[in-house]
Amino acid sequence: MGSIEQVMDLLGLAQQHHIALKVNGDKLRMEQTVEEDNPNLPVVFRILARHKEDIIAVMADGDAIRQWLDEKQRKLIALHDELSEGTERWLHLEAMHFALHPDDRRCVCADGQCRDDAIVRCDICAGVRGGESPPSPPETQGMLSEDPWDSFLMKEEQL
């Protein structure tokens, strides 16, 4: 059997092309639910037919889906715990760094600036401390002092 993720992608493909799938024993019924001129429909029907057994297996086995969901939930909880712990350590170490080096106005990241898609950003890049970064967003301006320990305490209160 193909993975549940692969079958989920196939079910999404069917839904995207307005194809209803129904399982009856070892048969998979595919029916276009919206009349439209879609030149990709023959290809989509062939793809779905090629993976008929996998689709039927997943659609018919509620326990496999439950098991996948349970596994995924456990992994997500572990990732959440790791993220929370890592964020807490980041806050402590960043506060310690700026307490030990109060004149340092550079980003703590090796590249010289936190990535735009970073989950956490240093105080310099976030604009909380003076430095070579964009100004603070209006909702945080003036909320934190320049004292590293005050910043640390404010972050601790937010946890």
N, CA, C and O atoms as a GROMACS GRO file, in nm:
protein
  636
    1MET      N    1   0.085  -0.119   0.000
    1MET     CA    2   0.000   0.000   0.000
    1MET      C    3   0.088   0.124   0.000
    1MET      O    4   0.191   0.127   0.068
    2GLY      N    5   0.048   0.225  -0.076
    2GLY     CA    6   0.117   0.352  -0.074
    2GLY      C    7   0.096   0.420   0.060
    2GLY      O    8   0.009   0.381   0.138
    3SER      N    9   0.175   0.523   0.086
    3SER     CA   10   0.161   0.591   0.214
    3SER      C   11   0.030   0.670   0.220
    3SER      O   12  -0.027   0.709   0.118
    4ILE      N   13  -0.012   0.693   0.341
    4ILE     CA   14  -0.134   0.771   0.360
    4ILE      C   15  -0.116   0.912   0.303
    4ILE      O   16  -0.209   0.970   0.248
    5GLU      N   17   0.005   0.966   0.318
    5GLU     CA   18   0.032   1.100   0.263
    5GLU      C   19   0.012   1.102   0.111
    5GLU      O   20  -0.044   1.198   0.057
    6GLN      N   21   0.058   0.996   0.043
    6GLN     CA   22   0.041   0.989  -0.102
    6GLN      C   23  -0.107   0.981  -0.140
    6GLN      O   24  -0.152   1.047  -0.234
    7VAL      N   25  -0.182   0.902  -0.066
    7VAL     CA   26  -0.324   0.889  -0.093
    7VAL      C   27  -0.396   1.021  -0.062
    7VAL      O   28  -0.488   1.060  -0.134
    8MET      N   29  -0.353   1.089   0.044
    8MET     CA   30  -0.413   1.220   0.075
    8MET      C   31  -0.392   1.317  -0.042
    8MET      O   32  -0.481   1.394  -0.077
    9ASP      N   33  -0.272   1.312  -0.101
    9ASP     CA   34  -0.244   1.396  -0.218
    9ASP      C   35  -0.336   1.360  -0.335
    9ASP      O   36  -0.386   1.448  -0.406
   10LEU      N   37  -0.358   1.231  -0.354
   10LEU     CA   38  -0.447   1.187  -0.462
   10LEU      C   39  -0.591   1.230  -0.436
   10LEU      O   40  -0.661   1.272  -0.528
   11LEU      N   41  -0.635   1.219  -0.311
   11LEU     CA   42  -0.771   1.263  -0.276
   11LEU      C   43  -0.784   1.414  -0.296
   11LEU      O   44  -0.889   1.462  -0.340
   12GLY      N   45  -0.679   1.487  -0.264
   12GLY     CA   46  -0.679   1.631  -0.288
   12GLY      C   47  -0.685   1.664  -0.436
   12GLY      O   48  -0.753   1.758  -0.477
   13LEU      N   49  -0.615   1.585  -0.517
   13LEU     CA   50  -0.619   1.602  -0.662
   13LEU      C   51  -0.760   1.579  -0.714
   13LEU      O   52  -0.810   1.655  -0.796
   14ALA      N   53  -0.824   1.473  -0.665
   14ALA     CA   54  -0.962   1.444  -0.706
   14ALA      C   55  -1.054   1.559  -0.668
   14ALA      O   56  -1.137   1.603  -0.747
   15GLN      N   57  -1.039   1.607  -0.547
   15GLN     CA   58  -1.125   1.717  -0.501
   15GLN      C   59  -1.101   1.844  -0.584
   15GLN      O   60  -1.196   1.914  -0.620
   16GLN      N   61  -0.976   1.872  -0.612
   16GLN     CA   62  -0.941   1.991  -0.690
   16GLN      C   63  -1.007   1.987  -0.828
   16GLN      O   64  -1.042   2.091  -0.883
   17HIS      N   65  -1.023   1.868  -0.882
   17HIS     CA   66  -1.082   1.853  -1.016
   17HIS      C   67  -1.229   1.810  -1.010
   17HIS      O   68  -1.286   1.763  -1.108
   18HIS      N   69  -1.288   1.828  -0.892
   18HIS     CA   70  -1.432   1.801  -0.872
   18HIS      C   71  -1.468   1.658  -0.910
   18HIS      O   72  -1.563   1.633  -0.985
   19ILE      N   73  -1.390   1.565  -0.857
   19ILE     CA   74  -1.416   1.423  -0.880
   19ILE      C   75  -1.452   1.359  -0.746
   19ILE      O   76  -1.372   1.362  -0.652
   20ALA      N   77  -1.570   1.303  -0.737
   20ALA     CA   78  -1.612   1.232  -0.616
   20ALA      C   79  -1.565   1.088  -0.627
   20ALA      O   80  -1.578   1.024  -0.732
   21LEU      N   81  -1.510   1.036  -0.517
   21LEU     CA   82  -1.463   0.898  -0.513
   21LEU      C   83  -1.549   0.821  -0.414
   21LEU      O   84  -1.574   0.867  -0.302
   22LYS      N   85  -1.594   0.704  -0.456
   22LYS     CA   86  -1.674   0.617  -0.370
   22LYS      C   87  -1.619   0.476  -0.381
   22LYS      O   88  -1.591   0.427  -0.490
   23VAL      N   89  -1.606   0.413  -0.265
   23VAL     CA   90  -1.554   0.275  -0.259
   23VAL      C   91  -1.670   0.180  -0.236
   23VAL      O   92  -1.755   0.203  -0.150
   24ASN      N   93  -1.672   0.074  -0.316
   24ASN     CA   94  -1.772  -0.032  -0.299
   24ASN      C   95  -1.696  -0.164  -0.314
   24ASN      O   96  -1.676  -0.213  -0.426
   25GLY      N   97  -1.656  -0.222  -0.200
   25GLY     CA   98  -1.577  -0.344  -0.204
   25GLY      C   99  -1.441  -0.318  -0.263
   25GLY      O  100  -1.363  -0.240  -0.209
   26ASP      N  101  -1.411  -0.384  -0.375
   26ASP     CA  102  -1.282  -0.362  -0.441
   26ASP      C  103  -1.294  -0.271  -0.563
   26ASP      O  104  -1.204  -0.265  -0.647
   27LYS      N  105  -1.406  -0.201  -0.570
   27LYS     CA  106  -1.428  -0.109  -0.683
   27LYS      C  107  -1.421   0.036  -0.635
   27LYS      O  108  -1.467   0.070  -0.526
   28LEU      N  109  -1.362   0.120  -0.719
   28LEU     CA  110  -1.352   0.262  -0.692
   28LEU      C  111  -1.432   0.335  -0.799
   28LEU      O  112  -1.398   0.330  -0.918
   29ARG      N  113  -1.537   0.401  -0.758
   29ARG     CA  114  -1.620   0.476  -0.852
   29ARG      C  115  -1.572   0.622  -0.851
   29ARG      O  116  -1.561   0.684  -0.746
   30MET      N  117  -1.545   0.673  -0.970
   30MET     CA  118  -1.500   0.811  -0.987
   30MET      C  119  -1.602   0.884  -1.071
   30MET      O  120  -1.637   0.842  -1.181
   31GLU      N  121  -1.650   0.995  -1.016
   31GLU     CA  122  -1.755   1.068  -1.086
   31GLU      C  123  -1.726   1.219  -1.081
   31GLU      O  124  -1.701   1.276  -0.975
   32GLN      N  125  -1.729   1.280  -1.199
   32GLN     CA  126  -1.711   1.425  -1.207
   32GLN      C  127  -1.836   1.492  -1.152
   32GLN      O  128  -1.947   1.463  -1.197
   33THR      N  129  -1.818   1.581  -1.054
   33THR     CA  130  -1.934   1.643  -0.988
   33THR      C  131  -1.970   1.779  -1.045
   33THR      O  132  -2.080   1.828  -1.021
   34VAL      N  133  -1.882   1.839  -1.119
   34VAL     CA  134  -1.907   1.970  -1.180
   34VAL      C  135  -1.875   1.959  -1.329
   34VAL      O  136  -1.766   1.919  -1.368
   35GLU      N  137  -1.972   1.996  -1.410
   35GLU     CA  138  -1.948   1.995  -1.554
   35GLU      C  139  -1.863   2.116  -1.591
   35GLU      O  140  -1.904   2.230  -1.574
   36GLU      N  141  -1.746   2.087  -1.641
   36GLU     CA  142  -1.657   2.194  -1.685
   36GLU      C  143  -1.566   2.139  -1.793
   36GLU      O  144  -1.544   2.019  -1.805
   37ASP      N  145  -1.515   2.231  -1.872
   37ASP     CA  146  -1.422   2.191  -1.978
   37ASP      C  147  -1.282   2.191  -1.918
   37ASP      O  148  -1.215   2.294  -1.914
   38ASN      N  149  -1.239   2.075  -1.873
   38ASN     CA  150  -1.109   2.062  -1.809
   38ASN      C  151  -1.026   1.961  -1.889
   38ASN      O  152  -1.051   1.840  -1.881
   39PRO      N  153  -0.929   2.009  -1.964
   39PRO     CA  154  -0.849   1.919  -2.048
   39PRO      C  155  -0.763   1.821  -1.966
   39PRO      O  156  -0.712   1.723  -2.020
   40ASN      N  157  -0.747   1.847  -1.836
   40ASN     CA  158  -0.666   1.760  -1.752
   40ASN      C  159  -0.742   1.641  -1.695
   40ASN      O  160  -0.682   1.550  -1.638
   41LEU      N  161  -0.875   1.642  -1.709
   41LEU     CA  162  -0.956   1.536  -1.647
   41LEU      C  163  -0.914   1.395  -1.690
   41LEU      O  164  -0.903   1.308  -1.603
   42PRO      N  165  -0.891   1.368  -1.818
   42PRO     CA  166  -0.850   1.231  -1.855
   42PRO      C  167  -0.722   1.187  -1.784
   42PRO      O  168  -0.709   1.071  -1.744
   43VAL      N  169  -0.628   1.278  -1.769
   43VAL     CA  170  -0.502   1.245  -1.701
   43VAL      C  171  -0.528   1.219  -1.554
   43VAL      O  172  -0.473   1.124  -1.497
   44VAL      N  173  -0.610   1.302  -1.491
   44VAL     CA  174  -0.642   1.285  -1.349
   44VAL      C  175  -0.712   1.152  -1.326
   44VAL      O  176  -0.679   1.080  -1.232
   45PHE      N  177  -0.809   1.119  -1.412
   45PHE     CA  178  -0.878   0.990  -1.399
   45PHE      C  179  -0.779   0.874  -1.413
   45PHE      O  180  -0.790   0.775  -1.340
   46ARG      N  181  -0.682   0.884  -1.505
   46ARG     CA  182  -0.583   0.778  -1.523
   46ARG      C  183  -0.494   0.764  -1.398
   46ARG      O  184  -0.463   0.654  -1.354
   47ILE      N  185  -0.455   0.878  -1.343
   47ILE     CA  186  -0.370   0.876  -1.222
   47ILE      C  187  -0.446   0.809  -1.107
   47ILE      O  188  -0.392   0.723  -1.038
   48LEU      N  189  -0.571   0.850  -1.088
   48LEU     CA  190  -0.651   0.792  -0.980
   48LEU      C  191  -0.672   0.642  -1.003
   48LEU      O  192  -0.663   0.563  -0.909
   49ALA      N  193  -0.700   0.602  -1.126
   49ALA     CA  194  -0.721   0.461  -1.157
   49ALA      C  195  -0.594   0.379  -1.133
   49ALA      O  196  -0.600   0.265  -1.086
   50ARG      N  197  -0.479   0.438  -1.164
   50ARG     CA  198  -0.352   0.369  -1.145
   50ARG      C  199  -0.326   0.341  -0.996
   50ARG      O  200  -0.258   0.244  -0.962
   51HIS      N  201  -0.379   0.426  -0.909
   51HIS     CA  202  -0.357   0.412  -0.765
   51HIS      C  203  -0.483   0.364  -0.692
   51HIS      O  204  -0.500   0.387  -0.573
   52LYS      N  205  -0.569   0.299  -0.767
   52LYS     CA  206  -0.699   0.253  -0.715
   52LYS      C  207  -0.684   0.172  -0.587
   52LYS      O  208  -0.753   0.198  -0.489
   53GLU      N  209  -0.595   0.073  -0.586
   53GLU     CA  210  -0.580  -0.015  -0.470
   53GLU      C  211  -0.539   0.064  -0.346
   53GLU      O  212  -0.592   0.040  -0.237
   54ASP      N  213  -0.446   0.156  -0.362
   54ASP     CA  214  -0.401   0.238  -0.248
   54ASP      C  215  -0.514   0.326  -0.196
   54ASP      O  216  -0.533   0.340  -0.075
   55ILE      N  217  -0.587   0.387  -0.288
   55ILE     CA  218  -0.698   0.474  -0.249
   55ILE      C  219  -0.803   0.394  -0.174
   55ILE      O  220  -0.851   0.437  -0.069
   56ILE      N  221  -0.840   0.279  -0.227
   56ILE     CA  222  -0.940   0.194  -0.162
   56ILE      C  223  -0.891   0.152  -0.024
   56ILE      O  224  -0.967   0.156   0.073
   57ALA      N  225  -0.765   0.111  -0.014
   57ALA     CA  226  -0.711   0.064   0.113
   57ALA      C  227  -0.720   0.171   0.221
   57ALA      O  228  -0.758   0.142   0.334
   58VAL      N  229  -0.686   0.293   0.186
   58VAL     CA  230  -0.688   0.402   0.285
   58VAL      C  231  -0.831   0.444   0.317
   58VAL      O  232  -0.866   0.466   0.433
   59MET      N  233  -0.914   0.456   0.213
   59MET     CA  234  -1.052   0.498   0.237
   59MET      C  235  -1.129   0.394   0.318
   59MET      O  236  -1.220   0.430   0.394
   60ALA      N  237  -1.095   0.268   0.304
   60ALA     CA  238  -1.168   0.162   0.374
   60ALA      C  239  -1.114   0.133   0.513
   60ALA      O  240  -1.182   0.069   0.593
   61ASP      N  241  -0.993   0.178   0.543
   61ASP     CA  242  -0.929   0.142   0.670
   61ASP      C  243  -0.921   0.262   0.764
   61ASP      O  244  -0.823   0.336   0.766
   62GLY      N  245  -1.027   0.280   0.841
   62GLY     CA  246  -1.030   0.390   0.938
   62GLY      C  247  -0.921   0.378   1.043
   62GLY      O  248  -0.874   0.480   1.094
   63ASP      N  249  -0.881   0.256   1.077
   63ASP     CA  250  -0.776   0.237   1.178
   63ASP      C  251  -0.641   0.288   1.129
   63ASP      O  252  -0.564   0.344   1.207
   64ALA      N  253  -0.612   0.268   1.001
   64ALA     CA  254  -0.485   0.317   0.947
   64ALA      C  255  -0.479   0.469   0.954
   64ALA      O  256  -0.375   0.526   0.987
   65ILE      N  257  -0.591   0.533   0.924
   65ILE     CA  258  -0.596   0.679   0.931
   65ILE      C  259  -0.582   0.724   1.076
   65ILE      O  260  -0.507   0.818   1.105
   66ARG      N  261  -0.652   0.657   1.167
   66ARG     CA  262  -0.641   0.691   1.310
   66ARG      C  263  -0.497   0.674   1.359
   66ARG      O  264  -0.445   0.758   1.432
   67GLN      N  265  -0.433   0.564   1.318
   67GLN     CA  266  -0.295   0.539   1.358
   67GLN      C  267  -0.204   0.649   1.305
   67GLN      O  268  -0.118   0.699   1.378
   68TRP      N  269  -0.222   0.688   1.179
   68TRP     CA  270  -0.140   0.794   1.121
   68TRP      C  271  -0.161   0.923   1.198
   68TRP      O  272  -0.065   0.993   1.230
   69LEU      N  273  -0.288   0.956   1.227
   69LEU     CA  274  -0.318   1.079   1.300
   69LEU      C  275  -0.257   1.077   1.440
   69LEU      O  276  -0.202   1.177   1.485
   70ASP      N  277  -0.266   0.963   1.507
   70ASP     CA  278  -0.208   0.950   1.641
   70ASP      C  279  -0.057   0.969   1.637
   70ASP      O  280  -0.001   1.042   1.719
   71GLU      N  281   0.008   0.903   1.541
   71GLU     CA  282   0.153   0.917   1.525
   71GLU      C  283   0.193   1.061   1.498
   71GLU      O  284   0.286   1.114   1.558
   72LYS      N  285   0.120   1.124   1.406
   72LYS     CA  286   0.150   1.263   1.369
   72LYS      C  287   0.130   1.356   1.488
   72LYS      O  288   0.210   1.447   1.511
   73GLN      N  289   0.023   1.332   1.565
   73GLN     CA  290  -0.003   1.415   1.683
   73GLN      C  291   0.112   1.403   1.783
   73GLN      O  292   0.157   1.503   1.838
   74ARG      N  293   0.158   1.281   1.805
   74ARG     CA  294   0.270   1.262   1.898
   74ARG      C  295   0.396   1.336   1.851
   74ARG      O  296   0.465   1.400   1.930
   75LYS      N  297   0.423   1.328   1.721
   75LYS     CA  298   0.540   1.397   1.666
   75LYS      C  299   0.524   1.549   1.679
   75LYS      O  300   0.620   1.619   1.712
   76LEU      N  301   0.404   1.599   1.653
   76LEU     CA  302   0.381   1.743   1.663
   76LEU      C  303   0.394   1.792   1.808
   76LEU      O  304   0.445   1.901   1.832
   77ILE      N  305   0.347   1.712   1.902
   77ILE     CA  306   0.361   1.748   2.044
   77ILE      C  307   0.509   1.754   2.080
   77ILE      O  308   0.553   1.847   2.148
   78ALA      N  309   0.586   1.654   2.036
   78ALA     CA  310   0.730   1.652   2.064
   78ALA      C  311   0.799   1.773   2.001
   78ALA      O  312   0.885   1.835   2.064
   79LEU      N  313   0.761   1.807   1.879
   79LEU     CA  314   0.819   1.925   1.813
   79LEU      C  315   0.782   2.053   1.887
   79LEU      O  316   0.865   2.143   1.902
   80HIS      N  317   0.658   2.061   1.932
   80HIS     CA  318   0.613   2.177   2.008
   80HIS      C  319   0.694   2.191   2.137
   80HIS      O  320   0.738   2.300   2.172
   81ASP      N  321   0.713   2.079   2.207
   81ASP     CA  322   0.790   2.082   2.331
   81ASP      C  323   0.934   2.126   2.304
   81ASP      O  324   0.990   2.207   2.378
   82GLU      N  325   0.992   2.072   2.197
   82GLU     CA  326   1.129   2.109   2.160
   82GLU      C  327   1.137   2.258   2.124
   82GLU      O  328   1.231   2.326   2.162
   83LEU      N  329   1.039   2.306   2.050
   83LEU     CA  330   1.036   2.447   2.012
   83LEU      C  331   1.022   2.536   2.136
   83LEU      O  332   1.091   2.638   2.146
   84SER      N  333   0.936   2.499   2.228
   84SER     CA  334   0.917   2.579   2.350
   84SER      C  335   1.046   2.583   2.431
   84SER      O  336   1.087   2.690   2.478
   85GLU      N  337   1.109   2.467   2.448
   85GLU     CA  338   1.233   2.462   2.524
   85GLU      C  339   1.343   2.542   2.454
   85GLU      O  340   1.417   2.616   2.518
   86GLY      N  341   1.353   2.526   2.322
   86GLY     CA  342   1.454   2.600   2.247
   86GLY      C  343   1.432   2.750   2.252
   86GLY      O  344   1.528   2.827   2.261
   87THR      N  345   1.307   2.793   2.248
   87THR     CA  346   1.276   2.936   2.255
   87THR      C  347   1.314   2.990   2.392
   87THR      O  348   1.370   3.099   2.403
   88GLU      N  349   1.283   2.913   2.496
   88GLU     CA  350   1.317   2.956   2.632
   88GLU      C  351   1.468   2.970   2.647
   88GLU      O  352   1.518   3.067   2.704
   89ARG      N  353   1.541   2.870   2.596
   89ARG     CA  354   1.688   2.878   2.604
   89ARG      C  355   1.741   2.996   2.523
   89ARG      O  356   1.834   3.065   2.566
   90TRP      N  357   1.683   3.020   2.406
   90TRP     CA  358   1.724   3.135   2.323
   90TRP      C  359   1.709   3.264   2.403
   90TRP      O  360   1.801   3.346   2.407
   91LEU      N  361   1.595   3.283   2.465
   91LEU     CA  362   1.569   3.405   2.540
   91LEU      C  363   1.671   3.423   2.653
   91LEU      O  364   1.723   3.533   2.674
   92HIS      N  365   1.699   3.315   2.727
   92HIS     CA  366   1.795   3.323   2.837
   92HIS      C  367   1.935   3.355   2.786
   92HIS      O  368   2.003   3.443   2.840
   93LEU      N  369   1.979   3.283   2.683
   93LEU     CA  370   2.114   3.305   2.632
   93LEU      C  371   2.130   3.442   2.567
   93LEU      O  372   2.234   3.506   2.580
   94GLU      N  373   2.027   3.486   2.497
   94GLU     CA  374   2.035   3.619   2.435
   94GLU      C  375   2.044   3.726   2.543
   94GLU      O  376   2.125   3.818   2.532
   95ALA      N  377   1.962   3.715   2.647
   95ALA     CA  378   1.967   3.813   2.757
   95ALA      C  379   2.104   3.809   2.824
   95ALA      O  380   2.159   3.913   2.861
   96MET      N  381   2.159   3.688   2.841
   96MET     CA  382   2.291   3.675   2.903
   96MET      C  383   2.397   3.740   2.815
   96MET      O  384   2.485   3.810   2.865
   97HIS      N  385   2.389   3.717   2.685
   97HIS     CA  386   2.486   3.775   2.592
   97HIS      C  387   2.485   3.928   2.602
   97HIS      O  388   2.590   3.990   2.615
   98PHE      N  389   2.367   3.988   2.598
   98PHE     CA  390   2.361   4.134   2.602
   98PHE      C  391   2.392   4.190   2.740
   98PHE      O  392   2.434   4.305   2.751
   99ALA      N  393   2.372   4.110   2.846
   99ALA     CA  394   2.413   4.153   2.979
   99ALA      C  395   2.565   4.153   2.991
   99ALA      O  396   2.623   4.243   3.052
  100LEU      N  397   2.628   4.053   2.932
  100LEU     CA  398   2.774   4.044   2.937
  100LEU      C  399   2.841   4.141   2.840
  100LEU      O  400   2.954   4.183   2.861
  101HIS      N  401   2.771   4.176   2.733
  101HIS     CA  402   2.826   4.263   2.628
  101HIS      C  403   2.725   4.374   2.597
  101HIS      O  404   2.670   4.378   2.487
  102PRO      N  405   2.701   4.465   2.692
  102PRO     CA  406   2.595   4.566   2.673
  102PRO      C  407   2.619   4.663   2.558
  102PRO      O  408   2.525   4.724   2.508
  103ASP      N  409   2.743   4.678   2.515
  103ASP     CA  410   2.771   4.770   2.405
  103ASP      C  411   2.758   4.703   2.268
  103ASP      O  412   2.769   4.770   2.165
  104ASP      N  413   2.736   4.573   2.266
  104ASP     CA  414   2.723   4.500   2.140
  104ASP      C  415   2.587   4.532   2.079
  104ASP      O  416   2.483   4.503   2.138
  105ARG      N  417   2.588   4.590   1.962
  105ARG     CA  418   2.464   4.626   1.892
  105ARG      C  419   2.452   4.552   1.759
  105ARG      O  420   2.392   4.602   1.664
  106ARG      N  421   2.511   4.432   1.755
  106ARG     CA  422   2.505   4.352   1.633
  106ARG      C  423   2.409   4.235   1.654
  106ARG      O  424   2.385   4.192   1.767
  107CYS      N  425   2.355   4.187   1.545
  107CYS     CA  426   2.270   4.068   1.548
  107CYS      C  427   2.352   3.951   1.603
  107CYS      O  428   2.472   3.942   1.576
  108VAL      N  429   2.289   3.864   1.678
  108VAL     CA  430   2.359   3.751   1.737
  108VAL      C  431   2.383   3.638   1.635
  108VAL      O  432   2.460   3.546   1.663
  109CYS      N  433   2.320   3.643   1.521
  109CYS     CA  434   2.332   3.537   1.420
  109CYS      C  435   2.461   3.551   1.341
  109CYS      O  436   2.510   3.662   1.319
  110ALA      N  437   2.515   3.439   1.300
  110ALA     CA  438   2.642   3.437   1.227
  110ALA      C  439   2.634   3.514   1.096
  110ALA      O  440   2.734   3.571   1.051
  111ASP      N  441   2.516   3.517   1.033
  111ASP     CA  442   2.501   3.586   0.906
  111ASP      C  443   2.490   3.737   0.921
  111ASP      O  444   2.487   3.809   0.821
  112GLY      N  445   2.482   3.786   1.043
  112GLY     CA  446   2.473   3.929   1.067
  112GLY      C  447   2.331   3.982   1.070
  112GLY      O  448   2.310   4.100   1.096
  113GLN      N  449   2.235   3.898   1.043
  113GLN     CA  450   2.094   3.939   1.050
  113GLN      C  451   2.007   3.814   1.059
  113GLN      O  452   2.031   3.715   0.989
  114CYS      N  453   1.908   3.819   1.146
  114CYS     CA  454   1.815   3.706   1.158
  114CYS      C  455   1.739   3.691   1.027
  114CYS      O  456   1.704   3.789   0.961
  115ARG      N  457   1.715   3.567   0.991
  115ARG     CA  458   1.638   3.542   0.870
  115ARG      C  459   1.496   3.596   0.886
  115ARG      O  460   1.442   3.599   0.997
  116ASP      N  461   1.438   3.640   0.775
  116ASP     CA  462   1.301   3.691   0.778
  116ASP      C  463   1.200   3.585   0.822
  116ASP      O  464   1.099   3.618   0.885
  117ASP      N  465   1.227   3.460   0.790
  117ASP     CA  466   1.132   3.353   0.825
  117ASP      C  467   1.167   3.284   0.957
  117ASP      O  468   1.113   3.177   0.986
  118ALA      N  469   1.257   3.343   1.036
  118ALA     CA  470   1.297   3.284   1.163
  118ALA      C  471   1.180   3.286   1.262
  118ALA      O  472   1.102   3.380   1.267
  119ILE      N  473   1.171   3.179   1.340
  119ILE     CA  474   1.067   3.172   1.442
  119ILE      C  475   1.098   3.269   1.555
  119ILE      O  476   1.007   3.331   1.610
  120VAL      N  477   1.226   3.282   1.588
  120VAL     CA  478   1.269   3.382   1.687
  120VAL      C  479   1.367   3.475   1.619
  120VAL      O  480   1.442   3.436   1.530
  121ARG      N  481   1.364   3.598   1.663
  121ARG     CA  482   1.457   3.698   1.611
  121ARG      C  483   1.524   3.764   1.731
  121ARG      O  484   1.461   3.784   1.835
  122CYS      N  485   1.651   3.797   1.715
  122CYS     CA  486   1.722   3.860   1.826
  122CYS      C  487   1.665   4.001   1.848
  122CYS      O  488   1.596   4.056   1.763
  123ASP      N  489   1.695   4.055   1.965
  123ASP     CA  490   1.643   4.188   1.999
  123ASP      C  491   1.690   4.296   1.902
  123ASP      O  492   1.619   4.393   1.878
  124ILE      N  493   1.808   4.278   1.846
  124ILE     CA  494   1.860   4.378   1.751
  124ILE      C  495   1.773   4.378   1.626
  124ILE      O  496   1.724   4.483   1.584
  125CYS      N  497   1.754   4.262   1.567
  125CYS     CA  498   1.675   4.252   1.443
  125CYS      C  499   1.527   4.280   1.467
  125CYS      O  500   1.458   4.328   1.378
  126ALA      N  501   1.480   4.249   1.586
  126ALA     CA  502   1.340   4.277   1.619
  126ALA      C  503   1.318   4.424   1.651
  126ALA      O  504   1.205   4.470   1.665
  127GLY      N  505   1.428   4.499   1.663
  127GLY     CA  506   1.416   4.642   1.690
  127GLY      C  507   1.392   4.674   1.837
  127GLY      O  508   1.356   4.787   1.870
  128VAL      N  509   1.410   4.576   1.925
  128VAL     CA  510   1.389   4.599   2.068
  128VAL      C  511   1.507   4.674   2.127
  128VAL      O  512   1.489   4.756   2.217
  129ARG      N  513   1.626   4.649   2.078
  129ARG     CA  514   1.749   4.719   2.121
  129ARG      C  515   1.797   4.806   2.007
  129ARG      O  516   1.768   4.781   1.890
  130GLY      N  517   1.871   4.907   2.043
  130GLY     CA  518   1.932   4.989   1.940
  130GLY      C  519   2.033   4.907   1.862
  130GLY      O  520   2.099   4.821   1.919
  131GLY      N  521   2.045   4.932   1.737
  131GLY     CA  522   2.138   4.857   1.654
  131GLY      C  523   2.116   4.892   1.510
  131GLY      O  524   2.048   4.989   1.477
  132GLU      N  525   2.172   4.811   1.425
  132GLU     CA  526   2.160   4.834   1.282
  132GLU      C  527   2.043   4.756   1.227
  132GLU      O  528   2.059   4.673   1.138
  133SER      N  529   1.925   4.782   1.279
  133SER     CA  530   1.807   4.707   1.236
  133SER      C  531   1.693   4.803   1.210
  133SER      O  532   1.700   4.921   1.247
  134PRO      N  533   1.587   4.753   1.148
  134PRO     CA  534   1.472   4.838   1.126
  134PRO      C  535   1.408   4.877   1.259
  134PRO      O  536   1.426   4.808   1.359
  135PRO      N  537   1.333   4.988   1.261
  135PRO     CA  538   1.270   5.030   1.386
  135PRO      C  539   1.168   4.927   1.434
  135PRO      O  540   1.118   4.845   1.357
  136SER      N  541   1.138   4.935   1.564
  136SER     CA  542   1.041   4.843   1.623
  136SER      C  543   0.904   4.866   1.562
  136SER      O  544   0.870   4.978   1.525
  137PRO      N  545   0.825   4.760   1.552
  137PRO     CA  546   0.686   4.780   1.512
  137PRO      C  547   0.616   4.866   1.617
  137PRO      O  548   0.653   4.862   1.734
  138PRO      N  549   0.515   4.943   1.577
  138PRO     CA  550   0.450   5.035   1.671
  138PRO      C  551   0.400   4.969   1.799
  138PRO      O  552   0.403   5.031   1.905
  139GLU      N  553   0.354   4.844   1.792
  139GLU     CA  554   0.298   4.782   1.911
  139GLU      C  555   0.403   4.748   2.016
  139GLU      O  556   0.368   4.722   2.131
  140THR      N  557   0.536   4.747   1.980
  140THR     CA  558   0.637   4.714   2.078
  140THR      C  559   0.725   4.834   2.114
  140THR      O  560   0.805   4.823   2.206
  141GLN      N  561   0.713   4.945   2.045
  141GLN     CA  562   0.797   5.059   2.073
  141GLN      C  563   0.775   5.107   2.215
  141GLN      O  564   0.662   5.127   2.260
  142GLY      N  565   0.887   5.126   2.285
  142GLY     CA  566   0.881   5.181   2.419
  142GLY      C  567   0.839   5.081   2.525
  142GLY      O  568   0.835   5.117   2.643
  143MET      N  569   0.808   4.960   2.489
  143MET     CA  570   0.764   4.862   2.588
  143MET      C  571   0.881   4.804   2.667
  143MET      O  572   0.867   4.775   2.786
  144LEU      N  573   0.995   4.788   2.604
  144LEU     CA  574   1.110   4.729   2.669
  144LEU      C  575   1.219   4.833   2.684
  144LEU      O  576   1.241   4.916   2.595
  145SER      N  577   1.288   4.829   2.797
  145SER     CA  578   1.397   4.924   2.819
  145SER      C  579   1.523   4.874   2.751
  145SER      O  580   1.525   4.764   2.695
  146GLU      N  581   1.628   4.954   2.756
  146GLU     CA  582   1.755   4.914   2.699
  146GLU      C  583   1.836   4.830   2.796
  146GLU      O  584   1.937   4.773   2.756
  147ASP      N  585   1.795   4.819   2.922
  147ASP     CA  586   1.865   4.737   3.020
  147ASP      C  587   1.844   4.590   2.986
  147ASP      O  588   1.729   4.545   2.978
  148PRO      N  589   1.952   4.512   2.965
  148PRO     CA  590   1.935   4.372   2.926
  148PRO      C  591   1.852   4.292   3.026
  148PRO      O  592   1.775   4.204   2.986
  149TRP      N  593   1.866   4.319   3.153
  149TRP     CA  594   1.792   4.241   3.253
  149TRP      C  595   1.645   4.277   3.252
  149TRP      O  596   1.560   4.190   3.274
  150ASP      N  597   1.614   4.406   3.227
  150ASP     CA  598   1.472   4.442   3.214
  150ASP      C  599   1.411   4.370   3.094
  150ASP      O  600   1.298   4.322   3.101
  151SER      N  601   1.486   4.364   2.985
  151SER     CA  602   1.438   4.293   2.866
  151SER      C  603   1.419   4.146   2.899
  151SER      O  604   1.320   4.085   2.857
  152PHE      N  605   1.513   4.088   2.972
  152PHE     CA  606   1.503   3.948   3.012
  152PHE      C  607   1.378   3.925   3.096
  152PHE      O  608   1.305   3.828   3.075
  153LEU      N  609   1.354   4.013   3.192
  153LEU     CA  610   1.237   3.999   3.280
  153LEU      C  611   1.106   4.012   3.201
  153LEU      O  612   1.010   3.940   3.226
  154MET      N  613   1.104   4.105   3.105
  154MET     CA  614   0.984   4.122   3.024
  154MET      C  615   0.957   3.994   2.944
  154MET      O  616   0.842   3.951   2.933
  155LYS      N  617   1.062   3.934   2.890
  155LYS     CA  618   1.045   3.811   2.813
  155LYS      C  619   0.999   3.698   2.903
  155LYS      O  620   0.914   3.618   2.864
  156GLU      N  621   1.054   3.691   3.024
  156GLU     CA  622   1.014   3.586   3.118
  156GLU      C  623   0.864   3.598   3.151
  156GLU      O  624   0.795   3.497   3.165
  157GLU      N  625   0.816   3.719   3.165
  157GLU     CA  626   0.675   3.740   3.197
  157GLU      C  627   0.587   3.692   3.083
  157GLU      O  628   0.474   3.649   3.106
  158GLN      N  629   0.637   3.700   2.960
  158GLN     CA  630   0.558   3.659   2.844
  158GLN      C  631   0.551   3.507   2.831
  158GLN      O  632   0.462   3.456   2.763
  159LEU      N  633   0.643   3.434   2.894
  159LEU     CA  634   0.645   3.287   2.881
  159LEU      C  635   0.535   3.224   2.957
  159LEU      O  636   0.522   3.102   2.956
   0.00000   0.00000   0.00000
